[in-house]
Amino acid sequence: MASPNSTLHRAVVEHLVRQAVYQKLGKPMPRTASAPNPLVVNVSARHCHLTQEAVEVLFGKGRQLTVHKWLYQDGQFAAKETLTLIGPRSRVISNLRILGPCRNLNQVELAYTDAIALGFDIPLRPSGSIKDTPGGMLMGPAGFFEMPDGIIRALRHVHMHPDDAEFYGVKQGDDMKLKIGGPCAITLEKLLVRVDKSFKLEVHIDTDEGNACNLQADTPCELVK
């Protein structure tokens, strides 16, 4: 298994590109440039989190998730394994990526556009808050796994180390704003703050939000309390 630190992550490269663009224009980076850590904004495409039990039902007894690509947060990865999500009226999304490692609950995260295409009516929830959410059927090469609940649109959020939270003057559970510049500039409100010593400073928005502002490697972004 390759080390997650063996190469520069794409998110870091994108931050360096933004920095180079500002330098070329002779303009200062936004205030976040003076923060303890660089701000990284990533679009989180539709994906799922699974328990080990679900993995074995879908892919076979004893099967373990294997690393396709390491993610920005240490220890997190996109798995080589993918599956099919079957929605109402038998509409499907195939090649749904699994993120590892395994968790203690099963959860599928979709953008509203995905949910509409499948026929789901999904709520906006923080990750892990799956009570009273719709379920669905997952199909893998070894079988089917029925989720009684767990299909959501994930609330946009920012991962923060305690040093970052201190710099921005926020705490776990607070809301912030994300100002996104460029030709399609927008400000996203109600950005949930999540704080942990293991976290790197990273914002997650979904594909609908990323497409709305045409987020690119050199798009200026700023966190606002």
N, C-alpha and C positions, 0 to 999 in steps of 0.2 A: 504494500500500500504506500503510495507516494506521500511524502510529507506535505501538509497544507502550507508550509512556509517555504517550499522549495522554489517557487516562482512568484513574481509579483502578481497579485490579484488584479483582475481587470478594473475593479473599482479604484484601486490605488493609481493605476495607470491613467484612468479618466480624471482623477483629481490633479495629477501632474500635468495633464493636457490643459485643464482649465487654468492652472497656475501659469503655464507658458503663454496661453492666449492673453491673459491679463498683462503679463510682462511685456509682450509684443505691442499691446495697445497703450502701454505706458500708464495703466490704471491700477489702483490698488485692489487687491482681492477684498471680498466682503469681510465683515468683522470676524466671521468664523475662522479666517485664516490665522488669527492670533489665539485661537482656542488651543487647549492642550493637544488635541488630535484633529487631523483633517476631517471635514465633513464629507461623507460619502452618501450619495443618494442612488438607490438601486430600484429598478422596477422588478417586482416579484410576480412572475407569471403564474398562472394556475398550477397548482401542485397539491400533493397530499402528504400527510404524516400518518404512519401506521404503527400499530403494535407488532411485536414479534409474532404473536398468534396470527394476526391478519396476513403477515408476510408469508407464513408457512402455509396457510390455506390457499393463498393466491399463487405461490411459486413452488411449493413443495416442502415436505417435512425437513426441518433442519436448515432451510435456506437462510442465508444472511444477506443483507443488502451490501452491494459492492459499490465502490466509489467511481463515479463518472467524472465529477469535478468538485473540488473543494470550494466552499462558499467563503464569504468574507469573514463571517463569525467563526472563530476558532472551533474546530471539531465538527462543524456542520458541513454536509455535502449533498450534492445532487447525485442520486443513485443511478446506476446503469439500468436498473429495473424500471419499467413503466407498466401501466395498466390501462384498462378501459373503464370509464365511468358511464353507467347507463342511467339516463334520466327518464322523466315521465314521457309517455308515448314512445318509448324505446329509442329516443334520440341519444346519441353517444358522443363522448369525447375520447378519442383514442390517444395513445402515447402520453398519458398523464404522468408527469414526472413525480417520483417519490423522493422526498428529502429525508436524509438520515442524520443521526442514528435513530433507531426506533424510539417511540414515545410510549406513554402509558394510556394514550387514547388515540382514536382514529378520527382524522379531520381532513376534509377537502376544502381548499381555499380557491374560490373562483372570483372573477370580476363579474359585475352585473351583466355585461354583454355575454359572457359565457353562460350565465344562469338563464338568461332569456332564450338563448339558442337551445338549451337543453329542456326548457320548460319548468325550471325550478323557480320558486319564490323564496329567496334566501335573505336572512337578516344580516345586518352589519354588526359584527361582534369582534371583541378582542380575541386573539388566538387562545384557545383552550376553553372558551365560554360556549359550550355546545348544547346546553340544556334547552329544550323546546325548539331545536333546529331541525330542518328536514334531513332525512336520510336518503340513501340510494344504494344501488348495487354496483360493486366493483368486480371486474372480471380480469383474471390473470391467466397465464398459461396452464396452471394446475387446477383452477377452480374458481368459484364465485364466493364473494364475501359480502354479506348484506350489512350495511350500516344503518342502525335504527335512527341515528341522528349524526350531526357533525359536519354538515355542508354549510359553509358560511362565506360571506365576503369579509375578509380580514380588515379590521380597522387600521388605517394607516398609522404608523408608529415609528418611533426613533429608539434605537438601542443606544444606551449610554453607559460608559464607565462612571463611577462616582466622581472622578475628577472632572468629567465633562458636565455632569449634573451641577456640580458646584460652580463651574464657570458660567453656566447659563442661568443659574439661580432657580433650578427646578428640582422636583423630587419625583419618585415613583408614582405613577398615576396622574400626574399633571398633564395639561394640554399645552401644546405649542403651536406655532404657525410655521409653515415652510414657504418662503418666498422663492419662486422659480422665475428667472428672467428669460431673456430671449424674445423672439418675435411673438411667441404664444404665451407671454408672461401671465402667470396666475399666482394666487396665494391660496394654499391649502390650509384650512383651519382644522381644529380638533385633531391634532397630531398627538397621539398618545405617547407619553414618556415611559420607557421601561429602563430600569437601572439595575445593573449587576456588575460585580467586579470582573466577570469574564467577558463582558461586552466590549466591542469596538464601536466607535461613533458611526452609526449607519441608519439612514432613513429607508423604510420600505414603503413604496406605494405600488398600486397594482397597475395592470396594463391599461385600463381605462384612464386612470389618472396620468400615467406616463404619456399616452397618446394625446391626451387633451393639451398638454404643454409641449409636445414634441421634444421630450427630454433627450439631450445629446451629451456627448462627453465633455463639450465645452460650455454647456448651459450653466450660467451662474445660479447658485442656490444658497439660501441663507436661512438659518433657524432664528426665529423671533419668539421671545417669551410672551 
